[in-house]
Amino acid sequence: MIDRAHPAWTNSEMTAVLLMDISAAFPSIAKGRLVNEMKAKHINGDLIRWTESCHSDRTVEMVIAGNTMTRYSEEAGVRQGSLVSLNLCAIYT
């Protein structure tokens, strides 16, 4: 990237870079919209059902300084750190 920018700067040309951090996208993925996007892209029905199953009946429980907070259901988000999650995020966006 730098190797391309320096010659452009020397010739007084404008350069731009767009960097994206997609890690914030993972918790905000809505299951319903993800499934609709998968259907719109004609993704295999078994994969859609698997995705729905993996993202159903999920709960979150936080522990802060040894104190356990109330468990609540989680409707949005995909698990980070999984290669499947990267693909689901790409489909969603």
N, CA, C and O atoms as a printed pandas DataFrame, in Angstrom:
     atom_number atom_name residue_name chain_id  residue_number  x_coord  y_coord  z_coord
0              1         N          MET        A               1    0.833   -1.169    0.000
1              2        CA          MET        A               1    0.000    0.000    0.000
2              3         C          MET        A               1    0.891    1.249    0.000
3              4         O          MET        A               1    0.672    2.178   -0.778
4              5         N          ILE        A               2    1.882    1.258    0.870
5              6        CA          ILE        A               2    2.784    2.411    0.946
6              7         C          ILE        A               2    3.556    2.568   -0.354
7              8         O          ILE        A               2    3.786    3.686   -0.817
8              9         N          ASP        A               3    3.960    1.431   -0.949
9             10        CA          ASP        A               3    4.710    1.474   -2.208
10            11         C          ASP        A               3    3.896    2.123   -3.329
11            12         O          ASP        A               3    4.475    2.690   -4.256
12            13         N          ARG        A               4    2.599    2.050   -3.262
13            14        CA          ARG        A               4    1.763    2.689   -4.270
14            15         C          ARG        A               4    1.480    4.148   -3.923
15            16         O          ARG        A               4    1.323    4.982   -4.814
16            17         N          ALA        A               5    1.416    4.451   -2.638
17            18        CA          ALA        A               5    1.076    5.809   -2.216
18            19         C          ALA        A               5    2.217    6.789   -2.466
19            20         O          ALA        A               5    1.975    7.902   -2.933
20            21         N          HIS        A               6    3.442    6.405   -2.169
21            22        CA          HIS        A               6    4.571    7.329   -2.308
22            23         C          HIS        A               6    4.728    7.878   -3.727
23            24         O          HIS        A               6    4.875    9.090   -3.884
24            25         N          PRO        A               7    4.703    7.034   -4.770
25            26        CA          PRO        A               7    4.799    7.596   -6.131
26            27         C          PRO        A               7    3.644    8.551   -6.459
27            28         O          PRO        A               7    3.828    9.555   -7.147
28            29         N          ALA        A               8    2.455    8.219   -5.954
29            30        CA          ALA        A               8    1.306    9.097   -6.208
30            31         C          ALA        A               8    1.524   10.447   -5.536
31            32         O          ALA        A               8    1.250   11.486   -6.137
32            33         N          TRP        A               9    2.011   10.446   -4.300
33            34        CA          TRP        A               9    2.275   11.700   -3.595
34            35         C          TRP        A               9    3.336   12.515   -4.318
35            36         O          TRP        A               9    3.240   13.740   -4.394
36            37         N          THR        A              10    4.358   11.829   -4.853
37            38        CA          THR        A              10    5.423   12.516   -5.581
38            39         C          THR        A              10    4.873   13.244   -6.801
39            40         O          THR        A              10    5.351   14.321   -7.157
40            41         N          ASN        A              11    3.874   12.656   -7.435
41            42        CA          ASN        A              11    3.249   13.261   -8.615
42            43         C          ASN        A              11    2.062   14.151   -8.251
43            44         O          ASN        A              11    1.272   14.522   -9.118
44            45         N          SER        A              12    1.939   14.490   -6.971
45            46        CA          SER        A              12    0.844   15.338   -6.471
46            47         C          SER        A              12   -0.534   14.744   -6.771
47            48         O          SER        A              12   -1.501   15.474   -6.985
48            49         N          GLU        A              13   -0.609   13.430   -6.784
49            50        CA          GLU        A              13   -1.886   12.758   -7.003
50            51         C          GLU        A              13   -2.544   12.477   -5.658
51            52         O          GLU        A              13   -1.867   12.337   -4.640
52            53         N          MET        A              14   -3.856   12.396   -5.667
53            54        CA          MET        A              14   -4.604   12.106   -4.454
54            55         C          MET        A              14   -4.620   10.599   -4.217
55            56         O          MET        A              14   -4.765    9.818   -5.158
56            57         N          THR        A              15   -4.474   10.201   -2.981
57            58        CA          THR        A              15   -4.573    8.786   -2.625
58            59         C          THR        A              15   -5.568    8.639   -1.481
59            60         O          THR        A              15   -5.747    9.554   -0.677
60            61         N          ALA        A              16   -6.197    7.504   -1.419
61            62        CA          ALA        A              16   -7.154    7.233   -0.346
62            63         C          ALA        A              16   -7.091    5.761    0.015
63            64         O          ALA        A              16   -6.778    4.909   -0.818
64            65         N          VAL        A              17   -7.391    5.483    1.257
65            66        CA          VAL        A              17   -7.422    4.111    1.746
66            67         C          VAL        A              17   -8.681    3.952    2.585
67            68         O          VAL        A              17   -9.018    4.826    3.383
68            69         N          LEU        A              18   -9.360    2.854    2.406
69            70        CA          LEU        A              18  -10.526    2.536    3.205
70            71         C          LEU        A              18  -10.217    1.276    3.995
71            72         O          LEU        A              18   -9.991    0.213    3.417
72            73         N          LEU        A              19  -10.207    1.394    5.304
73            74        CA          LEU        A              19   -9.975    0.253    6.185
74            75         C          LEU        A              19  -11.274   -0.028    6.932
75            76         O          LEU        A              19  -11.943    0.891    7.405
76            77         N          MET        A              20  -11.620   -1.303    7.033
77            78        CA          MET        A              20  -12.866   -1.656    7.699
78            79         C          MET        A              20  -12.591   -2.669    8.804
79            80         O          MET        A              20  -11.853   -3.635    8.607
80            81         N          ASP        A              21  -13.187   -2.439    9.954
81            82        CA          ASP        A              21  -13.122   -3.374   11.060
82            83         C          ASP        A              21  -14.493   -4.021   11.165
83            84         O          ASP        A              21  -15.448   -3.397   11.626
84            85         N          ILE        A              22  -14.589   -5.276   10.736
85            86        CA          ILE        A              22  -15.899   -5.920   10.712
86            87         C          ILE        A              22  -16.237   -6.613   12.025
87            88         O          ILE        A              22  -17.323   -7.178   12.153
88            89         N          SER        A              23  -15.335   -6.586   13.002
89            90        CA          SER        A              23  -15.616   -7.294   14.253
90            91         C          SER        A              23  -16.866   -6.763   14.935
91            92         O          SER        A              23  -17.557   -7.513   15.624
92            93         N          ALA        A              24  -17.169   -5.481   14.755
93            94        CA          ALA        A              24  -18.372   -4.909   15.364
94            95         C          ALA        A              24  -19.638   -5.387   14.658
95            96         O          ALA        A              24  -20.733   -5.245   15.202
96            97         N          ALA        A              25  -19.509   -5.946   13.468
97            98        CA          ALA        A              25  -20.685   -6.409   12.727
98            99         C          ALA        A              25  -21.245   -7.705   13.310
99           100         O          ALA        A              25  -22.453   -7.935   13.255
100          101         N          PHE        A              26  -20.377   -8.554   13.868
101          102        CA          PHE        A              26  -20.821   -9.869   14.342
102          103         C          PHE        A              26  -21.956   -9.804   15.368
103          104         O          PHE        A              26  -22.935  -10.536   15.219
104          105         N          PRO        A              27  -21.869   -8.959   16.403
105          106        CA          PRO        A              27  -22.952   -8.961   17.393
106          107         C          PRO        A              27  -24.263   -8.339   16.905
107          108         O          PRO        A              27  -25.302   -8.509   17.544
108          109         N          SER        A              28  -24.224   -7.638   15.808
109          110        CA          SER        A              28  -25.432   -6.935   15.369
110          111         C          SER        A              28  -26.196   -7.653   14.256
111          112         O          SER        A              28  -27.189   -7.125   13.756
112          113         N          ILE        A              29  -25.757   -8.829   13.867
113          114        CA          ILE        A              29  -26.426   -9.554   12.784
114          115         C          ILE        A              29  -27.763  -10.115   13.281
115          116         O          ILE        A              29  -27.802  -10.913   14.218
116          117         N          ALA        A              30  -28.842   -9.693   12.650
117          118        CA          ALA        A              30  -30.187  -10.155   13.012
118          119         C          ALA        A              30  -30.484  -11.468   12.301
119          120         O          ALA        A              30  -30.362  -11.563   11.080
120          121         N          LYS        A              31  -30.876  -12.478   13.073
121          122        CA          LYS        A              31  -31.105  -13.812   12.514
122          123         C          LYS        A              31  -32.136  -13.787   11.392
123          124         O          LYS        A              31  -31.918  -14.406   10.350
124          125         N          GLY        A              32  -33.252  -13.087   11.577
125          126        CA          GLY        A              32  -34.294  -13.046   10.552
126          127         C          GLY        A              32  -33.798  -12.481    9.239
127          128         O          GLY        A              32  -34.090  -13.026    8.174
128          129         N          ARG        A              33  -33.053  -11.398    9.307
129          130        CA          ARG        A              33  -32.539  -10.791    8.077
130          131         C          ARG        A              33  -31.488  -11.689    7.436
131          132         O          ARG        A              33  -31.438  -11.809    6.212
132          133         N          LEU        A              34  -30.643  -12.323    8.262
133          134        CA          LEU        A              34  -29.634  -13.237    7.731
134          135         C          LEU        A              34  -30.302  -14.371    6.958
135          136         O          LEU        A              34  -29.885  -14.699    5.847
136          137         N          VAL        A              35  -31.328  -14.964    7.540
137          138        CA          VAL        A              35  -32.048  -16.064    6.880
138          139         C          VAL        A              35  -32.695  -15.568    5.587
139          140         O          VAL        A              35  -32.649  -16.265    4.573
140          141         N          ASN        A              36  -33.292  -14.386    5.605
141          142        CA          ASN        A              36  -33.889  -13.833    4.377
142          143         C          ASN        A              36  -32.840  -13.608    3.298
143          144         O          ASN        A              36  -33.096  -13.871    2.123
144          145         N          GLU        A              37  -31.662  -13.125    3.682
145          146        CA          GLU        A              37  -30.577  -12.923    2.712
146          147         C          GLU        A              37  -30.126  -14.259    2.125
147          148         O          GLU        A              37  -29.851  -14.361    0.929
148          149         N          MET        A              38  -30.054  -15.280    2.978
149          150        CA          MET        A              38  -29.652  -16.609    2.499
150          151         C          MET        A              38  -30.666  -17.142    1.494
151          152         O          MET        A              38  -30.292  -17.712    0.468
152          153         N          LYS        A              39  -31.949  -16.955    1.793
153          154        CA          LYS        A              39  -32.996  -17.409    0.862
154          155         C          LYS        A              39  -32.943  -16.633   -0.442
155          156         O          LYS        A              39  -33.110  -17.213   -1.515
156          157         N          ALA        A              40  -32.710  -15.322   -0.362
157          158        CA          ALA        A              40  -32.637  -14.482   -1.562
158          159         C          ALA        A              40  -31.454  -14.879   -2.447
159          160         O          ALA        A              40  -31.502  -14.718   -3.667
160          161         N          LYS        A              41  -30.401  -15.393   -1.830
161          162        CA          LYS        A              41  -29.208  -15.820   -2.584
162          163         C          LYS        A              41  -29.289  -17.295   -2.983
163          164         O          LYS        A              41  -28.322  -17.863   -3.491
164          165         N          HIS        A              42  -30.456  -17.911   -2.748
165          166        CA          HIS        A              42  -30.719  -19.307   -3.125
166          167         C          HIS        A              42  -29.697  -20.265   -2.517
167          168         O          HIS        A              42  -29.222  -21.186   -3.180
168          169         N          ILE        A              43  -29.367  -20.035   -1.251
169          170        CA          ILE        A              43  -28.457  -20.925   -0.532
170          171         C          ILE        A              43  -29.227  -22.185   -0.152
171          172         O          ILE        A              43  -30.424  -22.134    0.129
172          173         N          ASN        A              44  -28.536  -23.297   -0.145
173          174        CA          ASN        A              44  -29.114  -24.599    0.150
174          175         C          ASN        A              44  -29.981  -24.556    1.407
175          176         O          ASN        A              44  -29.565  -24.022    2.435
176          177         N          GLY        A              45  -31.179  -25.114    1.322
177          178        CA          GLY        A              45  -32.125  -25.109    2.432
178          179         C          GLY        A              45  -31.592  -25.754    3.695
179          180         O          GLY        A              45  -31.901  -25.302    4.798
180          181         N          ASP        A              46  -30.786  -26.815    3.553
181          182        CA          ASP        A              46  -30.201  -27.457    4.730
182          183         C          ASP        A              46  -29.292  -26.490    5.479
183          184         O          ASP        A              46  -29.284  -26.475    6.710
184          185         N          LEU        A              47  -28.527  -25.683    4.746
185          186        CA          LEU        A              47  -27.645  -24.697    5.386
186          187         C          LEU        A              47  -28.451  -23.602    6.079
187          188         O          LEU        A              47  -28.059  -23.103    7.134
188          189         N          ILE        A              48  -29.569  -23.239    5.482
189          190        CA          ILE        A              48  -30.437  -22.227    6.109
190          191         C          ILE        A              48  -31.018  -22.777    7.405
191          192         O          ILE        A              48  -31.013  -22.095    8.429
192          193         N          ARG        A              49  -31.519  -24.011    7.362
193          194        CA          ARG        A              49  -32.082  -24.618    8.570
194          195         C          ARG        A              49  -31.012  -24.788    9.648
195          196         O          ARG        A              49  -31.288  -24.580   10.829
196          197         N          TRP        A              50  -29.801  -25.162    9.254
197          198        CA          TRP        A              50  -28.686  -25.303   10.199
198          199         C          TRP        A              50  -28.368  -23.958   10.852
199          200         O          TRP        A              50  -28.140  -23.884   12.060
200          201         N          THR        A              51  -28.354  -22.907   10.051
201          202        CA          THR        A              51  -28.083  -21.563   10.579
202          203         C          THR        A              51  -29.168  -21.145   11.553
203          204         O          THR        A              51  -28.874  -20.606   12.620
204          205         N          GLU        A              52  -30.422  -21.391   11.193
205          206        CA          GLU        A              52  -31.530  -21.062   12.100
206          207         C          GLU        A              52  -31.403  -21.826   13.412
207          208         O          GLU        A              52  -31.627  -21.265   14.485
208          209         N          SER        A              53  -31.046  -23.095   13.327
209          210        CA          SER        A              53  -30.909  -23.924   14.527
210          211         C          SER        A              53  -29.773  -23.425   15.422
211          212         O          SER        A              53  -29.914  -23.365   16.643
212          213         N          CYS        A              54  -28.659  -23.074   14.807
213          214        CA          CYS        A              54  -27.498  -22.599   15.576
214          215         C          CYS        A              54  -27.767  -21.267   16.258
215          216         O          CYS        A              54  -27.129  -20.938   17.259
216          217         N          HIS        A              55  -28.690  -20.515   15.731
217          218        CA          HIS        A              55  -28.967  -19.181   16.266
218          219         C          HIS        A              55  -30.332  -19.103   16.948
219          220         O          HIS        A              55  -30.937  -18.034   17.031
220          221         N          SER        A              56  -30.806  -20.250   17.435
221          222        CA          SER        A              56  -32.066  -20.289   18.170
222          223         C          SER        A              56  -31.806  -20.673   19.621
223          224         O          SER        A              56  -30.831  -21.356   19.934
224          225         N          ASP        A              57  -32.684  -20.228   20.484
225          226        CA          ASP        A              57  -32.614  -20.579   21.908
226          227         C          ASP        A              57  -31.254  -20.262   22.518
227          228         O          ASP        A              57  -30.711  -21.056   23.286
228          229         N          ARG        A              58  -30.711  -19.108   22.175
229          230        CA          ARG        A              58  -29.420  -18.686   22.728
230          231         C          ARG        A              58  -29.653  -17.750   23.902
231          232         O          ARG        A              58  -30.579  -16.939   23.896
232          233         N          THR        A              59  -28.800  -17.875   24.904
233          234        CA          THR        A              59  -28.883  -17.002   26.067
234          235         C          THR        A              59  -27.517  -16.406   26.371
235          236         O          THR        A              59  -26.482  -16.924   25.950
236          237         N          VAL        A              60  -27.542  -15.320   27.103
237          238        CA          VAL        A              60  -26.316  -14.635   27.518
238          239         C          VAL        A              60  -26.354  -14.489   29.029
239          240         O          VAL        A              60  -27.382  -14.141   29.610
240          241         N          GLU        A              61  -25.221  -14.760   29.652
241          242        CA          GLU        A              61  -25.097  -14.571   31.092
242          243         C          GLU        A              61  -23.753  -13.892   31.351
243          244         O          GLU        A              61  -22.706  -14.392   30.940
244          245         N          MET        A              62  -23.794  -12.772   32.022
245          246        CA          MET        A              62  -22.560  -12.026   32.292
246          247         C          MET        A              62  -22.152  -12.232   33.747
247          248         O          MET        A              62  -22.984  -12.277   34.653
248          249         N          VAL        A              63  -20.832  -12.356   33.935
249          250        CA          VAL        A              63  -20.273  -12.441   35.275
250          251         C          VAL        A              63  -19.277  -11.304   35.414
251          252         O          VAL        A              63  -18.294  -11.235   34.676
252          253         N          ILE        A              64  -19.533  -10.413   36.361
253          254        CA          ILE        A              64  -18.658   -9.265   36.586
254          255         C          ILE        A              64  -18.173   -9.314   38.030
255          256         O          ILE        A              64  -18.966   -9.275   38.971
256          257         N          ALA        A              65  -16.867   -9.400   38.183
257          258        CA          ALA        A              65  -16.244   -9.447   39.510
258          259         C          ALA        A              65  -16.884  -10.528   40.382
259          260         O          ALA        A              65  -17.123  -10.318   41.571
260          261         N          GLY        A              66  -17.157  -11.683   39.780
261          262        CA          GLY        A              66  -17.715  -12.801   40.522
262          263         C          GLY        A              66  -19.209  -12.754   40.726
263          264         O          GLY        A              66  -19.781  -13.699   41.269
264          265         N          ASN        A              67  -19.853  -11.697   40.313
265          266        CA          ASN        A              67  -21.305  -11.568   40.454
266          267         C          ASN        A              67  -21.979  -11.952   39.136
267          268         O          ASN        A              67  -21.711  -11.363   38.089
268          269         N          THR        A              68  -22.852  -12.944   39.210
269          270        CA          THR        A              68  -23.559  -13.407   38.016
270          271         C          THR        A              68  -24.817  -12.579   37.814
271          272         O          THR        A              68  -25.654  -12.457   38.708
272          273         N          MET        A              69  -24.930  -12.017   36.626
273          274        CA          MET        A              69  -26.103  -11.216   36.281
274          275         C          MET        A              69  -27.215  -12.136   35.773
275          276         O          MET        A              69  -26.979  -13.318   35.522
276          277         N          THR        A              70  -28.389  -11.612   35.626
277          278        CA          THR        A              70  -29.534  -12.376   35.148
278          279         C          THR        A              70  -29.299  -12.833   33.711
279          280         O          THR        A              70  -28.841  -12.059   32.871
280          281         N          ARG        A              71  -29.612  -14.076   33.444
281          282        CA          ARG        A              71  -29.493  -14.633   32.097
282          283         C          ARG        A              71  -30.651  -14.112   31.249
283          284         O          ARG        A              71  -31.785  -14.026   31.722
284          285         N          TYR        A              72  -30.364  -13.766   30.002
285          286        CA          TYR        A              72  -31.423  -13.300   29.110
286          287         C          TYR        A              72  -31.231  -13.884   27.719
287          288         O          TYR        A              72  -30.129  -14.292   27.353
288          289         N          SER        A              73  -32.303  -13.922   26.953
289          290        CA          SER        A              73  -32.225  -14.502   25.603
290          291         C          SER        A              73  -31.526  -13.530   24.665
291          292         O          SER        A              73  -31.618  -12.313   24.818
292          293         N          GLU        A              74  -30.835  -14.090   23.705
293          294        CA          GLU        A              74  -30.083  -13.301   22.723
294          295         C          GLU        A              74  -30.636  -13.610   21.347
295          296         O          GLU        A              74  -30.625  -14.763   20.917
296          297         N          GLU        A              75  -31.116  -12.597   20.656
297          298        CA          GLU        A              75  -31.728  -12.784   19.337
298          299         C          GLU        A              75  -30.809  -12.413   18.179
299          300         O          GLU        A              75  -31.051  -12.831   17.046
300          301         N          ALA        A              76  -29.766  -11.642   18.440
301          302        CA          ALA        A              76  -28.902  -11.161   17.356
302          303         C          ALA        A              76  -27.473  -11.631   17.584
303          304         O          ALA        A              76  -27.091  -12.029   18.684
304          305         N          GLY        A              77  -26.706  -11.572   16.518
305          306        CA          GLY        A              77  -25.288  -11.859   16.610
306          307         C          GLY        A              77  -24.928  -13.259   16.155
307          308         O          GLY        A              77  -25.730  -14.189   16.246
308          309         N          VAL        A              78  -23.698  -13.390   15.662
309          310        CA          VAL        A              78  -23.127  -14.689   15.329
310          311         C          VAL        A              78  -21.839  -14.834   16.130
311          312         O          VAL        A              78  -21.208  -13.846   16.504
312          313         N          ARG        A              79  -21.469  -16.062   16.381
313          314        CA          ARG        A              79  -20.280  -16.325   17.184
314          315         C          ARG        A              79  -19.033  -15.861   16.454
315          316         O          ARG        A              79  -18.859  -16.145   15.269
316          317         N          GLN        A              80  -18.177  -15.156   17.150
317          318        CA          GLN        A              80  -16.915  -14.714   16.562
318          319         C          GLN        A              80  -15.881  -15.827   16.702
319          320         O          GLN        A              80  -15.955  -16.652   17.612
320          321         N          GLY        A              81  -14.931  -15.833   15.798
321          322        CA          GLY        A              81  -13.858  -16.807   15.866
322          323         C          GLY        A              81  -14.110  -18.060   15.052
323          324         O          GLY        A              81  -13.265  -18.955   15.027
324          325         N          SER        A              82  -15.224  -18.144   14.401
325          326        CA          SER        A              82  -15.553  -19.307   13.583
326          327         C          SER        A              82  -15.484  -18.924   12.106
327          328         O          SER        A              82  -15.896  -17.829   11.720
328          329         N          LEU        A              83  -14.967  -19.822   11.293
329          330        CA          LEU        A              83  -14.930  -19.560    9.848
330          331         C          LEU        A              83  -16.339  -19.450    9.283
331          332         O          LEU        A              83  -16.573  -18.710    8.327
332          333         N          VAL        A              84  -17.277  -20.185    9.873
333          334        CA          VAL        A              84  -18.669  -20.102    9.442
334          335         C          VAL        A              84  -19.187  -18.691    9.673
335          336         O          VAL        A              84  -19.910  -18.148    8.838
336          337         N          SER        A              85  -18.818  -18.094   10.805
337          338        CA          SER        A              85  -19.284  -16.740   11.130
338          339         C          SER        A              85  -18.817  -15.731   10.098
339          340         O          SER        A              85  -19.561  -14.813    9.752
340          341         N          LEU        A              86  -17.602  -15.883    9.600
341          342        CA          LEU        A              86  -17.098  -14.990    8.550
342          343         C          LEU        A              86  -17.973  -15.074    7.316
343          344         O          LEU        A              86  -18.306  -14.054    6.712
344          345         N          ASN        A              87  -18.347  -16.290    6.941
345          346        CA          ASN        A              87  -19.201  -16.470    5.770
346          347         C          ASN        A              87  -20.599  -15.909    5.997
347          348         O          ASN        A              87  -21.176  -15.282    5.109
348          349         N          LEU        A              88  -21.141  -16.139    7.194
349          350        CA          LEU        A              88  -22.465  -15.602    7.504
350          351         C          LEU        A              88  -22.454  -14.090    7.489
351          352         O          LEU        A              88  -23.407  -13.461    7.029
352          353         N          CYS        A              89  -21.370  -13.497    7.996
353          354        CA          CYS        A              89  -21.244  -12.041    7.988
354          355         C          CYS        A              89  -21.186  -11.509    6.551
355          356         O          CYS        A              89  -21.779  -10.476    6.241
356          357         N          ALA        A              90  -20.474  -12.217    5.688
357          358        CA          ALA        A              90  -20.377  -11.805    4.282
358          359         C          ALA        A              90  -21.737  -11.899    3.602
359          360         O          ALA        A              90  -22.106  -11.020    2.823
360          361         N          ILE        A              91  -22.485  -12.965    3.893
361          362        CA          ILE        A              91  -23.823  -13.106    3.318
362          363         C          ILE        A              91  -24.722  -11.990    3.810
363          364         O          ILE        A              91  -25.489  -11.417    3.037
364          365         N          TYR        A              92  -24.632  -11.682    5.086
365          366        CA          TYR        A              92  -25.490  -10.667    5.702
366          367         C          TYR        A              92  -25.239   -9.286    5.118
367          368         O          TYR        A              92  -26.176   -8.525    4.877
368          369         N          THR        A              93  -23.971   -8.966    4.891
369          370        CA          THR        A              93  -23.644   -7.625    4.392
370          371         C          THR        A              93  -23.740   -7.579    2.887
371          372         O          THR        A              93  -23.500   -6.532    2.285
